Amino acid sequence: MPDSVENLQIWKEGVSLVEAVYLATKPWPKEETYGLTSQIRRAAVSIPANLAEGIGRGTCLEAARFAQIALGSLYECDTLLVIAKRLGYIESDAVMELRDSCSRLCKQVSGFIAYQRERHDSK
């Protein structure tokens, strides 16, 4: 994998979020394995995966487009955390920590999108 993706801070933070989501969902009920657990894990994995794919496409517009998809996955992940809390699958402190991570990453990804679009427009 090119160093440029692995050195990107938002990619690193996305991978950290994936790790945190996997740890948080480990004790969830077995009946959720193919339901909420699977869905939130897929949403989390989608974040750094889409950032990497966009960068790998080699253009500013593609990087911005795939970052926009990653942003949507962040919102999905955040919503699924709220649902998990309401269902009693996760403690309030853990939800707050994960949602704070989602919120910080949303701001960073939004900034990345703006930066990529600005780079494209200045060419």
N, CA, C and O atoms as a printed pandas DataFrame, in Angstrom:
     atom_number atom_name residue_name chain_id  residue_number  x_coord  y_coord  z_coord
0              1         N          MET        A               1    0.856   -1.187    0.000
1              2        CA          MET        A               1    0.000    0.000    0.000
2              3         C          MET        A               1    0.891    1.236    0.000
3              4         O          MET        A               1    1.895    1.275    0.711
4              5         N          PRO        A               2    0.539    2.230   -0.779
5              6        CA          PRO        A               2    1.340    3.455   -0.817
6              7         C          PRO        A               2    1.376    4.143    0.545
7              8         O          PRO        A               2    0.396    4.159    1.290
8              9         N          ASP        A               3    2.547    4.712    0.839
9             10        CA          ASP        A               3    2.718    5.421    2.107
10            11         C          ASP        A               3    1.729    6.558    2.265
11            12         O          ASP        A               3    1.329    6.872    3.386
12            13         N          SER        A               4    1.324    7.182    1.168
13            14        CA          SER        A               4    0.459    8.357    1.265
14            15         C          SER        A               4   -0.856    8.062    1.989
15            16         O          SER        A               4   -1.362    8.917    2.715
16            17         N          VAL        A               5   -1.403    6.890    1.806
17            18        CA          VAL        A               5   -2.662    6.545    2.472
18            19         C          VAL        A               5   -2.412    6.244    3.948
19            20         O          VAL        A               5   -3.135    6.736    4.814
20            21         N          GLU        A               6   -1.402    5.445    4.232
21            22        CA          GLU        A               6   -1.117    5.068    5.613
22            23         C          GLU        A               6   -0.663    6.246    6.460
23            24         O          GLU        A               6   -0.802    6.214    7.683
24            25         N          ASN        A               7   -0.132    7.266    5.842
25            26        CA          ASN        A               7    0.312    8.452    6.574
26            27         C          ASN        A               7   -0.788    9.493    6.738
27            28         O          ASN        A               7   -0.606   10.478    7.454
28            29         N          LEU        A               8   -1.905    9.289    6.095
29            30        CA          LEU        A               8   -3.008   10.242    6.166
30            31         C          LEU        A               8   -3.700   10.127    7.527
31            32         O          LEU        A               8   -4.182    9.054    7.890
32            33         N          GLN        A               9   -3.748   11.218    8.270
33            34        CA          GLN        A               9   -4.286   11.202    9.631
34            35         C          GLN        A               9   -5.744   10.733    9.678
35            36         O          GLN        A               9   -6.114    9.973   10.572
36            37         N          ILE        A              10   -6.566   11.172    8.737
37            38        CA          ILE        A              10   -7.973   10.752    8.794
38            39         C          ILE        A              10   -8.120    9.255    8.529
39            40         O          ILE        A              10   -9.028    8.614    9.060
40            41         N          TRP        A              11   -7.231    8.700    7.712
41            42        CA          TRP        A              11   -7.251    7.254    7.475
42            43         C          TRP        A              11   -6.890    6.521    8.761
43            44         O          TRP        A              11   -7.545    5.548    9.135
44            45         N          LYS        A              12   -5.837    6.997    9.441
45            46        CA          LYS        A              12   -5.414    6.390   10.710
46            47         C          LYS        A              12   -6.540    6.453   11.744
47            48         O          LYS        A              12   -6.799    5.481   12.454
48            49         N          GLU        A              13   -7.200    7.600   11.818
49            50        CA          GLU        A              13   -8.301    7.755   12.777
50            51         C          GLU        A              13   -9.470    6.848   12.408
51            52         O          GLU        A              13  -10.149    6.313   13.284
52            53         N          GLY        A              14   -9.699    6.680   11.117
53            54        CA          GLY        A              14  -10.749    5.768   10.673
54            55         C          GLY        A              14  -10.458    4.333   11.081
55            56         O          GLY        A              14  -11.353    3.616   11.528
56            57         N          VAL        A              15   -9.212    3.915   10.928
57            58        CA          VAL        A              15   -8.816    2.562   11.330
58            59         C          VAL        A              15   -8.957    2.401   12.845
59            60         O          VAL        A              15   -9.393    1.354   13.324
60            61         N          SER        A              16   -8.589    3.431   13.590
61            62        CA          SER        A              16   -8.754    3.388   15.053
62            63         C          SER        A              16  -10.225    3.253   15.441
63            64         O          SER        A              16  -10.561    2.540   16.386
64            65         N          LEU        A              17  -11.093    3.938   14.710
65            66        CA          LEU        A              17  -12.526    3.829   14.975
66            67         C          LEU        A              17  -13.011    2.406   14.701
67            68         O          LEU        A              17  -13.825    1.871   15.453
68            69         N          VAL        A              18  -12.519    1.800   13.638
69            70        CA          VAL        A              18  -12.887    0.411   13.326
70            71         C          VAL        A              18  -12.513   -0.497   14.497
71            72         O          VAL        A              18  -13.315   -1.321   14.935
72            73         N          GLU        A              19  -11.292   -0.338   14.995
73            74        CA          GLU        A              19  -10.848   -1.160   16.127
74            75         C          GLU        A              19  -11.757   -0.969   17.338
75            76         O          GLU        A              19  -12.147   -1.936   17.992
76            77         N          ALA        A              20  -12.090    0.285   17.628
77            78        CA          ALA        A              20  -12.944    0.591   18.781
78            79         C          ALA        A              20  -14.344    0.005   18.611
79            80         O          ALA        A              20  -14.926   -0.504   19.568
80            81         N          VAL        A              21  -14.880    0.076   17.399
81            82        CA          VAL        A              21  -16.213   -0.476   17.132
82            83         C          VAL        A              21  -16.197   -2.001   17.287
83            84         O          VAL        A              21  -17.112   -2.573   17.877
84            85         N          TYR        A              22  -15.173   -2.648   16.765
85            86        CA          TYR        A              22  -15.085   -4.102   16.903
86            87         C          TYR        A              22  -15.013   -4.515   18.370
87            88         O          TYR        A              22  -15.673   -5.469   18.780
88            89         N          LEU        A              23  -14.214   -3.800   19.159
89            90        CA          LEU        A              23  -14.121   -4.107   20.594
90            91         C          LEU        A              23  -15.451   -3.877   21.304
91            92         O          LEU        A              23  -15.871   -4.686   22.131
92            93         N          ALA        A              24  -16.106   -2.772   20.975
93            94        CA          ALA        A              24  -17.374   -2.433   21.631
94            95         C          ALA        A              24  -18.483   -3.422   21.288
95            96         O          ALA        A              24  -19.363   -3.681   22.109
96            97         N          THR        A              25  -18.443   -3.973   20.081
97            98        CA          THR        A              25  -19.523   -4.867   19.643
98            99         C          THR        A              25  -19.284   -6.332   19.998
99           100         O          THR        A              25  -20.183   -7.162   19.868
100          101         N          LYS        A              26  -18.084   -6.640   20.442
101          102        CA          LYS        A              26  -17.754   -8.034   20.771
102          103         C          LYS        A              26  -18.734   -8.671   21.763
103          104         O          LYS        A              26  -19.149   -9.810   21.550
104          105         N          PRO        A              27  -19.120   -7.972   22.844
105          106        CA          PRO        A              27  -20.039   -8.598   23.808
106          107         C          PRO        A              27  -21.528   -8.494   23.455
107          108         O          PRO        A              27  -22.373   -8.921   24.242
108          109         N          TRP        A              28  -21.857   -7.941   22.298
109          110        CA          TRP        A              28  -23.266   -7.793   21.945
110          111         C          TRP        A              28  -23.910   -9.174   21.792
111          112         O          TRP        A              28  -23.215  -10.169   21.587
112          113         N          PRO        A              29  -25.236   -9.225   21.892
113          114        CA          PRO        A              29  -25.938  -10.518   21.815
114          115         C          PRO        A              29  -25.648  -11.270   20.510
115          116         O          PRO        A              29  -25.508  -10.676   19.441
116          117         N          LYS        A              30  -25.565  -12.583   20.639
117          118        CA          LYS        A              30  -25.289  -13.437   19.473
118          119         C          LYS        A              30  -26.342  -13.273   18.382
119          120         O          LYS        A              30  -26.030  -13.386   17.197
120          121         N          GLU        A              31  -27.587  -13.008   18.776
121          122        CA          GLU        A              31  -28.639  -12.860   17.757
122          123         C          GLU        A              31  -28.433  -11.620   16.892
123          124         O          GLU        A              31  -29.083  -11.472   15.857
124          125         N          GLU        A              32  -27.536  -10.730   17.308
125          126        CA          GLU        A              32  -27.237   -9.530   16.517
126          127         C          GLU        A              32  -26.034   -9.720   15.590
127          128         O          GLU        A              32  -25.663   -8.799   14.863
128          129         N          THR        A              33  -25.429  -10.901   15.612
129          130        CA          THR        A              33  -24.232  -11.145   14.803
130          131         C          THR        A              33  -24.435  -10.753   13.344
131          132         O          THR        A              33  -23.554  -10.146   12.735
132          133         N          TYR        A              34  -25.577  -11.093   12.788
133          134        CA          TYR        A              34  -25.848  -10.780   11.380
134          135         C          TYR        A              34  -26.780   -9.590   11.229
135          136         O          TYR        A              34  -27.238   -9.287   10.127
136          137         N          GLY        A              35  -27.058   -8.922   12.329
137          138        CA          GLY        A              35  -27.923   -7.744   12.318
138          139         C          GLY        A              35  -27.126   -6.491   12.621
139          140         O          GLY        A              35  -26.269   -6.075   11.840
140          141         N          LEU        A              36  -27.420   -5.896   13.765
141          142        CA          LEU        A              36  -26.815   -4.622   14.144
142          143         C          LEU        A              36  -25.292   -4.705   14.249
143          144         O          LEU        A              36  -24.592   -3.783   13.830
144          145         N          THR        A              37  -24.778   -5.798   14.802
145          146        CA          THR        A              37  -23.322   -5.946   14.944
146          147         C          THR        A              37  -22.645   -5.894   13.582
147          148         O          THR        A              37  -21.680   -5.156   13.384
148          149         N          SER        A              38  -23.152   -6.670   12.661
149          150        CA          SER        A              38  -22.585   -6.700   11.314
150          151         C          SER        A              38  -22.711   -5.346   10.625
151          152         O          SER        A              38  -21.777   -4.889    9.965
152          153         N          GLN        A              39  -23.848   -4.716   10.779
153          154        CA          GLN        A              39  -24.085   -3.446   10.088
154          155         C          GLN        A              39  -23.160   -2.342   10.586
155          156         O          GLN        A              39  -22.606   -1.593    9.781
156          157         N          ILE        A              40  -22.983   -2.231   11.912
157          158        CA          ILE        A              40  -22.133   -1.161   12.431
158          159         C          ILE        A              40  -20.667   -1.431   12.098
159          160         O          ILE        A              40  -19.906   -0.500   11.836
160          161         N          ARG        A              41  -20.278   -2.691   12.108
161          162        CA          ARG        A              41  -18.898   -3.027   11.737
162          163         C          ARG        A              41  -18.636   -2.699   10.269
163          164         O          ARG        A              41  -17.587   -2.151    9.929
164          165         N          ARG        A              42  -19.586   -3.032    9.404
165          166        CA          ARG        A              42  -19.420   -2.718    7.980
166          167         C          ARG        A              42  -19.363   -1.218    7.748
167          168         O          ARG        A              42  -18.571   -0.741    6.936
168          169         N          ALA        A              43  -20.202   -0.471    8.460
169          170        CA          ALA        A              43  -20.189    0.994    8.327
170          171         C          ALA        A              43  -18.841    1.554    8.760
171          172         O          ALA        A              43  -18.289    2.434    8.099
172          173         N          ALA        A              44  -18.310    1.045    9.869
173          174        CA          ALA        A              44  -17.022    1.530   10.366
174          175         C          ALA        A              44  -15.889    1.192    9.395
175          176         O          ALA        A              44  -15.054    2.045    9.093
176          177         N          VAL        A              45  -15.860   -0.040    8.911
177          178        CA          VAL        A              45  -14.815   -0.464    7.968
178          179         C          VAL        A              45  -14.877    0.360    6.688
179          180         O          VAL        A              45  -13.847    0.642    6.075
180          181         N          SER        A              46  -16.066    0.738    6.294
181          182        CA          SER        A              46  -16.265    1.513    5.074
182          183         C          SER        A              46  -15.567    2.880    5.119
183          184         O          SER        A              46  -15.218    3.434    4.077
184          185         N          ILE        A              47  -15.369    3.412    6.311
185          186        CA          ILE        A              47  -14.795    4.759    6.434
186          187         C          ILE        A              47  -13.356    4.802    5.916
187          188         O          ILE        A              47  -13.098    5.506    4.939
188          189         N          PRO        A              48  -12.404    4.080    6.527
189          190        CA          PRO        A              48  -11.042    4.145    5.988
190          191         C          PRO        A              48  -10.918    3.483    4.617
191          192         O          PRO        A              48  -10.069    3.872    3.815
192          193         N          ALA        A              49  -11.764    2.480    4.345
193          194        CA          ALA        A              49  -11.700    1.810    3.044
194          195         C          ALA        A              49  -12.049    2.773    1.913
195          196         O          ALA        A              49  -11.378    2.786    0.881
196          197         N          ASN        A              50  -13.086    3.574    2.097
197          198        CA          ASN        A              50  -13.467    4.540    1.063
198          199         C          ASN        A              50  -12.459    5.672    0.944
199          200         O          ASN        A              50  -12.201    6.158   -0.157
200          201         N          LEU        A              51  -11.887    6.098    2.063
201          202        CA          LEU        A              51  -10.837    7.121    1.986
202          203         C          LEU        A              51   -9.666    6.601    1.158
203          204         O          LEU        A              51   -9.144    7.313    0.300
204          205         N          ALA        A              52   -9.255    5.363    1.416
205          206        CA          ALA        A              52   -8.142    4.771    0.674
206          207         C          ALA        A              52   -8.482    4.606   -0.806
207          208         O          ALA        A              52   -7.658    4.899   -1.673
208          209         N          GLU        A              53   -9.684    4.143   -1.088
209          210        CA          GLU        A              53  -10.072    3.950   -2.488
210          211         C          GLU        A              53  -10.073    5.265   -3.247
211          212         O          GLU        A              53   -9.594    5.337   -4.379
212          213         N          GLY        A              54  -10.611    6.300   -2.626
213          214        CA          GLY        A              54  -10.642    7.609   -3.279
214          215         C          GLY        A              54   -9.258    8.142   -3.581
215          216         O          GLY        A              54   -9.012    8.672   -4.664
216          217         N          ILE        A              55   -8.358    8.004   -2.630
217          218        CA          ILE        A              55   -6.985    8.464   -2.836
218          219         C          ILE        A              55   -6.312    7.621   -3.907
219          220         O          ILE        A              55   -5.561    8.128   -4.740
220          221         N          GLY        A              56   -6.593    6.332   -3.870
221          222        CA          GLY        A              56   -6.001    5.426   -4.849
222          223         C          GLY        A              56   -6.443    5.692   -6.275
223          224         O          GLY        A              56   -5.768    5.275   -7.216
224          225         N          ARG        A              57   -7.536    6.361   -6.448
225          226        CA          ARG        A              57   -8.021    6.674   -7.796
226          227         C          ARG        A              57   -7.215    7.779   -8.453
227          228         O          ARG        A              57   -7.252    7.940   -9.673
228          229         N          GLY        A              58   -6.482    8.543   -7.643
229          230        CA          GLY        A              58   -5.503    9.472   -8.193
230          231         C          GLY        A              58   -5.967   10.857   -8.575
231          232         O          GLY        A              58   -5.157   11.644   -9.065
232          233         N          THR        A              59   -7.231   11.200   -8.378
233          234        CA          THR        A              59   -7.666   12.559   -8.700
234          235         C          THR        A              59   -8.318   13.196   -7.479
235          236         O          THR        A              59   -8.844   12.508   -6.604
236          237         N          CYS        A              60   -8.274   14.501   -7.441
237          238        CA          CYS        A              60   -8.873   15.246   -6.331
238          239         C          CYS        A              60  -10.376   15.003   -6.243
239          240         O          CYS        A              60  -10.923   14.819   -5.155
240          241         N          LEU        A              61  -11.033   15.002   -7.392
241          242        CA          LEU        A              61  -12.487   14.808   -7.383
242          243         C          LEU        A              61  -12.877   13.416   -6.891
243          244         O          LEU        A              61  -13.864   13.263   -6.171
244          245         N          GLU        A              62  -12.108   12.409   -7.276
245          246        CA          GLU        A              62  -12.392   11.051   -6.805
246          247         C          GLU        A              62  -12.116   10.940   -5.309
247          248         O          GLU        A              62  -12.876   10.299   -4.583
248          249         N          ALA        A              63  -11.040   11.555   -4.848
249          250        CA          ALA        A              63  -10.744   11.549   -3.409
250          251         C          ALA        A              63  -11.883   12.208   -2.642
251          252         O          ALA        A              63  -12.292   11.717   -1.590
252          253         N          ALA        A              64  -12.394   13.318   -3.166
253          254        CA          ALA        A              64  -13.510   14.021   -2.514
254          255         C          ALA        A              64  -14.783   13.181   -2.559
255          256         O          ALA        A              64  -15.523   13.116   -1.577
256          257         N          ARG        A              65  -15.037   12.542   -3.695
257          258        CA          ARG        A              65  -16.262   11.745   -3.845
258          259         C          ARG        A              65  -16.279   10.560   -2.877
259          260         O          ARG        A              65  -17.291   10.297   -2.228
260          261         N          PHE        A              66  -15.166    9.854   -2.785
261          262        CA          PHE        A              66  -15.116    8.707   -1.879
262          263         C          PHE        A              66  -15.067    9.144   -0.416
263          264         O          PHE        A              66  -15.550    8.428    0.461
264          265         N          ALA        A              67  -14.490   10.308   -0.148
265          266        CA          ALA        A              67  -14.519   10.850    1.215
266          267         C          ALA        A              67  -15.955   11.198    1.597
267          268         O          ALA        A              67  -16.341   11.064    2.759
268          269         N          GLN        A              68  -16.742   11.642    0.626
269          270        CA          GLN        A              68  -18.155   11.925    0.881
270          271         C          GLN        A              68  -18.897   10.637    1.253
271          272         O          GLN        A              68  -19.770   10.649    2.121
272          273         N          ILE        A              69  -18.554    9.545    0.605
273          274        CA          ILE        A              69  -19.143    8.248    0.949
274          275         C          ILE        A              69  -18.719    7.848    2.365
275          276         O          ILE        A              69  -19.532    7.354    3.146
276          277         N          ALA        A              70  -17.444    8.065    2.688
277          278        CA          ALA        A              70  -16.949    7.781    4.042
278          279         C          ALA        A              70  -17.709    8.607    5.077
279          280         O          ALA        A              70  -18.009    8.126    6.169
280          281         N          LEU        A              71  -18.014    9.843    4.725
281          282        CA          LEU        A              71  -18.770   10.717    5.625
282          283         C          LEU        A              71  -20.169   10.141    5.886
283          284         O          LEU        A              71  -20.657   10.154    7.016
284          285         N          GLY        A              72  -20.790    9.648    4.841
285          286        CA          GLY        A              72  -22.092    9.002    5.007
286          287         C          GLY        A              72  -22.003    7.790    5.925
287          288         O          GLY        A              72  -22.901    7.554    6.733
288          289         N          SER        A              73  -20.933    7.029    5.806
289          290        CA          SER        A              73  -20.733    5.869    6.677
290          291         C          SER        A              73  -20.515    6.288    8.125
291          292         O          SER        A              73  -20.920    5.580    9.047
292          293         N          LEU        A              74  -19.880    7.430    8.326
293          294        CA          LEU        A              74  -19.715    7.963    9.681
294          295         C          LEU        A              74  -21.067    8.283   10.307
295          296         O          LEU        A              74  -21.315    7.959   11.468
296          297         N          TYR        A              75  -21.932    8.919    9.534
297          298        CA          TYR        A              75  -23.278    9.224   10.033
298          299         C          TYR        A              75  -24.057    7.940   10.319
299          300         O          TYR        A              75  -24.801    7.862   11.297
300          301         N          GLU        A              76  -23.883    6.948    9.467
301          302        CA          GLU        A              76  -24.543    5.663    9.691
302          303         C          GLU        A              76  -24.039    5.029   10.988
303          304         O          GLU        A              76  -24.831    4.550   11.800
304          305         N          CYS        A              77  -22.737    5.029   11.174
305          306        CA          CYS        A              77  -22.131    4.463   12.371
306          307         C          CYS        A              77  -22.656    5.165   13.626
307          308         O          CYS        A              77  -22.989    4.512   14.615
308          309         N          ASP        A              78  -22.725    6.474   13.578
309          310        CA          ASP        A              78  -23.221    7.256   14.708
310          311         C          ASP        A              78  -24.675    6.894   15.035
311          312         O          ASP        A              78  -25.028    6.723   16.202
312          313         N          THR        A              79  -25.498    6.780   14.018
313          314        CA          THR        A              79  -26.904    6.414   14.217
314          315         C          THR        A              79  -27.032    5.014   14.811
315          316         O          THR        A              79  -27.858    4.786   15.695
316          317         N          LEU        A              80  -26.228    4.091   14.332
317          318        CA          LEU        A              80  -26.275    2.724   14.845
318          319         C          LEU        A              80  -25.821    2.656   16.302
319          320         O          LEU        A              80  -26.295    1.812   17.063
320          321         N          LEU        A              81  -24.909    3.538   16.688
321          322        CA          LEU        A              81  -24.501    3.614   18.098
322          323         C          LEU        A              81  -25.664    4.070   18.977
323          324         O          LEU        A              81  -25.866    3.550   20.075
324          325         N          VAL        A              82  -26.419    5.041   18.486
325          326        CA          VAL        A              82  -27.600    5.513   19.226
326          327         C          VAL        A              82  -28.602    4.365   19.396
327          328         O          VAL        A              82  -29.150    4.162   20.479
328          329         N          ILE        A              83  -28.827    3.631   18.323
329          330        CA          ILE        A              83  -29.759    2.501   18.375
330          331         C          ILE        A              83  -29.263    1.441   19.367
331          332         O          ILE        A              83  -30.040    0.918   20.166
332          333         N          ALA        A              84  -27.967    1.132   19.307
333          334        CA          ALA        A              84  -27.396    0.134   20.219
334          335         C          ALA        A              84  -27.555    0.557   21.676
335          336         O          ALA        A              84  -27.832   -0.272   22.543
336          337         N          LYS        A              85  -27.381    1.835   21.938
337          338        CA          LYS        A              85  -27.554    2.354   23.299
338          339         C          LYS        A              85  -29.004    2.184   23.739
339          340         O          LYS        A              85  -29.274    1.737   24.854
340          341         N          ARG        A              86  -29.921    2.536   22.871
341          342        CA          ARG        A              86  -31.349    2.421   23.211
342          343         C          ARG        A              86  -31.764    0.972   23.455
343          344         O          ARG        A              86  -32.667    0.701   24.247
344          345         N          LEU        A              87  -31.104    0.054   22.774
345          346        CA          LEU        A              87  -31.406   -1.366   22.960
346          347         C          LEU        A              87  -30.675   -1.960   24.165
347          348         O          LEU        A              87  -30.884   -3.121   24.517
348          349         N          GLY        A              88  -29.822   -1.157   24.788
349          350        CA          GLY        A              88  -29.100   -1.616   25.974
350          351         C          GLY        A              88  -27.878   -2.469   25.687
351          352         O          GLY        A              88  -27.416   -3.202   26.561
352          353         N          TYR        A              89  -27.347   -2.382   24.470
353          354        CA          TYR        A              89  -26.192   -3.191   24.094
354          355         C          TYR        A              89  -24.865   -2.558   24.499
355          356         O          TYR        A              89  -23.839   -3.236   24.542
356          357         N          ILE        A              90  -24.886   -1.266   24.795
357          358        CA          ILE        A              90  -23.641   -0.551   25.059
358          359         C          ILE        A              90  -23.896    0.512   26.126
359          360         O          ILE        A              90  -24.960    1.130   26.165
360          361         N          GLU        A              91  -22.912    0.712   26.981
361          362        CA          GLU        A              91  -23.021    1.681   28.077
362          363         C          GLU        A              91  -22.910    3.113   27.564
363          364         O          GLU        A              91  -22.325    3.368   26.512
364          365         N          SER        A              92  -23.477    4.033   28.320
365          366        CA          SER        A              92  -23.483    5.454   27.948
366          367         C          SER        A              92  -22.083    6.013   27.732
367          368         O          SER        A              92  -21.845    6.735   26.764
368          369         N          ASP        A              93  -21.146    5.681   28.637
369          370        CA          ASP        A              93  -19.778    6.206   28.508
370          371         C          ASP        A              93  -19.124    5.743   27.209
371          372         O          ASP        A              93  -18.472    6.528   26.519
372          373         N          ALA        A              94  -19.301    4.471   26.884
373          374        CA          ALA        A              94  -18.711    3.925   25.659
374          375         C          ALA        A              94  -19.331    4.573   24.429
375          376         O          ALA        A              94  -18.630    4.877   23.464
376          377         N          VAL        A              95  -20.644    4.783   24.463
377          378        CA          VAL        A              95  -21.327    5.433   23.337
378          379         C          VAL        A              95  -20.815    6.857   23.159
379          380         O          VAL        A              95  -20.531    7.289   22.042
380          381         N          MET        A              96  -20.700    7.582   24.269
381          382        CA          MET        A              96  -20.232    8.973   24.177
382          383         C          MET        A              96  -18.829    9.034   23.581
383          384         O          MET        A              96  -18.544    9.887   22.741
384          385         N          GLU        A              97  -17.963    8.136   24.013
385          386        CA          GLU        A              97  -16.596    8.118   23.499
386          387         C          GLU        A              97  -16.570    7.818   22.000
387          388         O          GLU        A              97  -15.875    8.490   21.238
388          389         N          LEU        A              98  -17.322    6.816   21.590
389          390        CA          LEU        A              98  -17.366    6.460   20.169
390          391         C          LEU        A              98  -18.018    7.558   19.330
391          392         O          LEU        A              98  -17.557    7.861   18.230
392          393         N          ARG        A              99  -19.085    8.147   19.851
393          394        CA          ARG        A              99  -19.756    9.218   19.105
394          395         C          ARG        A              99  -18.870   10.459   19.015
395          396         O          ARG        A              99  -18.891   11.162   18.005
396          397         N          ASP        A             100  -18.096   10.731   20.059
397          398        CA          ASP        A             100  -17.133   11.836   19.998
398          399         C          ASP        A             100  -16.093   11.578   18.916
399          400         O          ASP        A             100  -15.715   12.491   18.181
400          401         N          SER        A             101  -15.633   10.335   18.818
401          402        CA          SER        A             101  -14.680    9.969   17.764
402          403         C          SER        A             101  -15.302   10.170   16.389
403          404         O          SER        A             101  -14.658   10.693   15.479
404          405         N          CYS        A             102  -16.556    9.754   16.239
405          406        CA          CYS        A             102  -17.266    9.952   14.967
406          407         C          CYS        A             102  -17.375   11.435   14.636
407          408         O          CYS        A             102  -17.149   11.840   13.495
408          409         N          SER        A             103  -17.715   12.231   15.619
409          410        CA          SER        A             103  -17.883   13.670   15.409
410          411         C          SER        A             103  -16.573   14.333   14.988
411          412         O          SER        A             103  -16.547   15.130   14.050
412          413         N          ARG        A             104  -15.491   13.998   15.686
413          414        CA          ARG        A             104  -14.176   14.558   15.322
414          415         C          ARG        A             104  -13.791   14.147   13.903
415          416         O          ARG        A             104  -13.318   14.963   13.112
416          417         N          LEU        A             105  -14.000   12.878   13.598
417          418        CA          LEU        A             105  -13.641   12.374   12.279
418          419         C          LEU        A             105  -14.510   13.001   11.193
419          420         O          LEU        A             105  -14.028   13.248   10.087
420          421         N          CYS        A             106  -15.783   13.261   11.489
421          422        CA          CYS        A             106  -16.669   13.948   10.534
422          423         C          CYS        A             106  -16.089   15.306   10.151
423          424         O          CYS        A             106  -16.061   15.672    8.976
424          425         N          LYS        A             107  -15.633   16.040   11.146
425          426        CA          LYS        A             107  -15.052   17.361   10.881
426          427         C          LYS        A             107  -13.798   17.239   10.029
427          428         O          LYS        A             107  -13.587   18.028    9.107
428          429         N          GLN        A             108  -12.970   16.252   10.337
429          430        CA          GLN        A             108  -11.735   16.062    9.577
430          431         C          GLN        A             108  -12.022   15.639    8.138
431          432         O          GLN        A             108  -11.401   16.141    7.202
432          433         N          VAL        A             109  -12.951   14.729    7.971
433          434        CA          VAL        A             109  -13.295   14.267    6.621
434          435         C          VAL        A             109  -13.936   15.404    5.824
435          436         O          VAL        A             109  -13.660   15.553    4.634
436          437         N          SER        A             110  -14.774   16.193    6.458
437          438        CA          SER        A             110  -15.379   17.352    5.779
438          439         C          SER        A             110  -14.302   18.324    5.316
439          440         O          SER        A             110  -14.372   18.852    4.206
440          441         N          GLY        A             111  -13.309   18.561    6.164
441          442        CA          GLY        A             111  -12.190   19.422    5.785
442          443         C          GLY        A             111  -11.396   18.838    4.630
443          444         O          GLY        A             111  -10.956   19.569    3.742
444          445         N          PHE        A             112  -11.210   17.524    4.637
445          446        CA          PHE        A             112  -10.496   16.841    3.563
446          447         C          PHE        A             112  -11.246   16.982    2.242
447          448         O          PHE        A             112  -10.640   17.207    1.194
448          449         N          ILE        A             113  -12.562   16.847    2.302
449          450        CA          ILE        A             113  -13.394   17.004    1.099
450          451         C          ILE        A             113  -13.236   18.412    0.538
451          452         O          ILE        A             113  -13.023   18.588   -0.661
452          453         N          ALA        A             114  -13.340   19.409    1.407
453          454        CA          ALA        A             114  -13.197   20.805    0.973
454          455         C          ALA        A             114  -11.816   21.041    0.373
455          456         O          ALA        A             114  -11.688   21.716   -0.649
456          457         N          TYR        A             115  -10.796   20.494    0.997
457          458        CA          TYR        A             115   -9.420   20.642    0.505
458          459         C          TYR        A             115   -9.267   20.017   -0.883
459          460         O          TYR        A             115   -8.675   20.626   -1.773
460          461         N          GLN        A             116   -9.790   18.821   -1.070
461          462        CA          GLN        A             116   -9.672   18.150   -2.368
462          463         C          GLN        A             116  -10.426   18.911   -3.460
463          464         O          GLN        A             116   -9.950   19.020   -4.589
464          465         N          ARG        A             117  -11.588   19.427   -3.120
465          466        CA          ARG        A             117  -12.357   20.207   -4.106
466          467         C          ARG        A             117  -11.639   21.503   -4.451
467          468         O          ARG        A             117  -11.621   21.925   -5.608
468          469         N          GLU        A             118  -11.050   22.129   -3.445
469          470        CA          GLU        A             118  -10.296   23.365   -3.675
470          471         C          GLU        A             118   -9.079   23.093   -4.556
471          472         O          GLU        A             118   -8.766   23.880   -5.449
472          473         N          ARG        A             119   -8.401   21.985   -4.305
473          474        CA          ARG        A             119   -7.250   21.603   -5.143
474          475         C          ARG        A             119   -7.684   21.409   -6.589
475          476         O          ARG        A             119   -6.991   21.826   -7.517
476          477         N          HIS        A             120   -8.837   20.772   -6.771
477          478        CA          HIS        A             120   -9.341   20.546   -8.123
478          479         C          HIS        A             120   -9.678   21.874   -8.802
479          480         O          HIS        A             120   -9.338   22.089   -9.966
480          481         N          ASP        A             121  -10.345   22.755   -8.069
481          482        CA          ASP        A             121  -10.773   24.036   -8.638
482          483         C          ASP        A             121   -9.606   24.952   -8.977
483          484         O          ASP        A             121   -9.717   25.797   -9.865
484          485         N          SER        A             122   -8.485   24.790   -8.275
485          486        CA          SER        A             122   -7.343   25.675   -8.517
486          487         C          SER        A             122   -6.473   25.211   -9.678
487          488         O          SER        A             122   -5.509   25.887  -10.037
488          489         N          LYS        A             123   -6.803   24.067  -10.265
489          490        CA          LYS        A             123   -6.008   23.553  -11.398
490          491         C          LYS        A             123   -6.437   24.181  -12.701
491          492         O          LYS        A             123   -5.878   23.867  -13.752
